[in-house]
Amino acid sequence: MIVARRSVILGVGHCLPKTCVTNDDLAKRVDTSDEWIVERTGIRERYLASEDETTSLLATRAAEAALKDAGVDASSIDLIVLATATPDFTFPSTATQVQSALGISAGAAFDVQAVCSGFVYALATADNFIRAGSANRALVIGAETFSRILDWNDRTTCVLFGDGAGAVVVDAQDGQGTNDDRGILCTHLRSDGRYRDKLFVDGGPSTTMTTGHLRMEGREVFRHAVVNLAETVEEAFRISGVSPDDIAWFVPHQANRRIIDATAKKLGIGPERVVITVDRHGNTSAASIPLALSVARHDGRIKNGDLVLIEAMGGGFTWGSALIRW
């Protein structure tokens, strides 16, 4: 007997800019070193977008890769939810630019802004549309050109971030309402606006009428991240009845290797089950989880039937998690 409508991931894809920038490359323009960056973050290289590589371009290419992986046509998509903090324009949404580039003129397309938690928020949004019967097949995208909002004189932040995009195709399918179902089993979202000044951009249309630059109190973000991320994942475990031992792959937001290691340890998930891409991509904000999912799926780690846990925390603060049966 069918008792649940599930959001099943049919395909995943990603896109990185053409230019790879190593720590040694950065050291030529910023007072830093490979040793300093690796020791504190685990990052060794990242990709930076050229002037003609916009957020919508990266997002479109990631979406095309996901559609190809899923084996479905763009015309079957009736919802696009795109997570980004670095849109092409103040408006219209970057999602509508992707919709147009893919030749889609039906359905809905809109952006979600939750910074590094954006993909989790976007996936939860699409899942709720599908569960409610308001959509049948969705593209969920995380795409960023964070290099556009970095202060390249601030070595504590400019070395951390990279550009890129990742996407998944999510399809409505019938399930039994158990943890054995394929698809998104549960999502949990949180936010607390009291901590805006810990991680923010110091500009905006209604305040400074400029784009602004990213500002961060790294130690405070680290402290809150480990606690907040563990809390939302533990809630997911409690409500779903899943235990850490059931998780095949833990795919966290790729912000900092220390945060990833500390969170996995707190949750009781061994390092052999943690997907790490921060060393190759840096922190790509809303793009980091779908990028990591795409890498781990295409290199053969994530297999059909695997239980995958994703989580992220971003400016705001926002944070969230999702359990997905691949």
SULCOR-V170137 format. One record per residue. N is the residue number from 0. OMEGA is omega in whole degrees, 0 to 359 (NA if undefined). Layout:
n=[N;N]
omega=[OMEGA;OMEGA]
//
This chain:
n=[0;1;2;3;4;5;6;7;8;9;10;11;12;13;14;15;16;17;18;19;20;21;22;23;24;25;26;27;28;29;30;31;32;33;34;35;36;37;38;39;40;41;42;43;44;45;46;47;48;49;50;51;52;53;54;55;56;57;58;59;60;61;62;63;64;65;66;67;68;69;70;71;72;73;74;75;76;77;78;79;80;81;82;83;84;85;86;87;88;89;90;91;92;93;94;95;96;97;98;99;100;101;102;103;104;105;106;107;108;109;110;111;112;113;114;115;116;117;118;119;120;121;122;123;124;125;126;127;128;129;130;131;132;133;134;135;136;137;138;139;140;141;142;143;144;145;146;147;148;149;150;151;152;153;154;155;156;157;158;159;160;161;162;163;164;165;166;167;168;169;170;171;172;173;174;175;176;177;178;179;180;181;182;183;184;185;186;187;188;189;190;191;192;193;194;195;196;197;198;199;200;201;202;203;204;205;206;207;208;209;210;211;212;213;214;215;216;217;218;219;220;221;222;223;224;225;226;227;228;229;230;231;232;233;234;235;236;237;238;239;240;241;242;243;244;245;246;247;248;249;250;251;252;253;254;255;256;257;258;259;260;261;262;263;264;265;266;267;268;269;270;271;272;273;274;275;276;277;278;279;280;281;282;283;284;285;286;287;288;289;290;291;292;293;294;295;296;297;298;299;300;301;302;303;304;305;306;307;308;309;310;311;312;313;314;315;316;317;318;319;320;321;322;323;324;325]
omega=[180;181;183;173;186;175;186;178;181;184;182;179;180;177;175;175;183;190;174;182;180;176;178;175;180;182;178;182;181;178;182;178;177;182;182;183;183;182;185;187;186;182;177;179;178;179;181;184;172;184;183;178;182;176;181;179;178;180;180;180;176;179;178;178;179;178;178;179;180;182;180;181;180;182;180;182;177;177;172;175;186;179;176;170;182;183;176;184;171;165;6;182;176;179;179;176;176;179;180;181;180;179;180;179;179;178;184;177;180;179;173;181;175;179;186;176;190;182;178;177;181;179;178;179;179;179;180;174;182;179;182;182;181;177;180;179;188;166;175;190;168;184;182;164;184;179;180;184;179;172;186;171;180;186;181;180;188;180;189;196;176;182;178;180;174;184;172;171;183;188;177;177;182;177;181;180;179;179;177;178;167;175;180;183;178;174;178;183;179;173;177;186;179;187;182;187;178;181;186;172;188;177;180;184;187;179;183;184;176;177;180;180;179;176;184;168;190;182;179;178;179;183;180;185;184;181;184;182;178;182;183;177;178;176;177;177;184;184;183;185;178;177;178;180;181;185;176;181;174;182;182;169;186;181;189;183;180;179;180;182;182;180;179;179;180;181;181;178;183;182;179;180;180;177;182;173;183;179;183;187;190;178;180;175;185;180;193;181;179;173;181;176;181;179;184;176;186;175;173;180;180;182;177;181;180;173;186;177;173;176;180;170;181;181;181;349;168;174;181;181;175;172;186;172;185;NA]
//
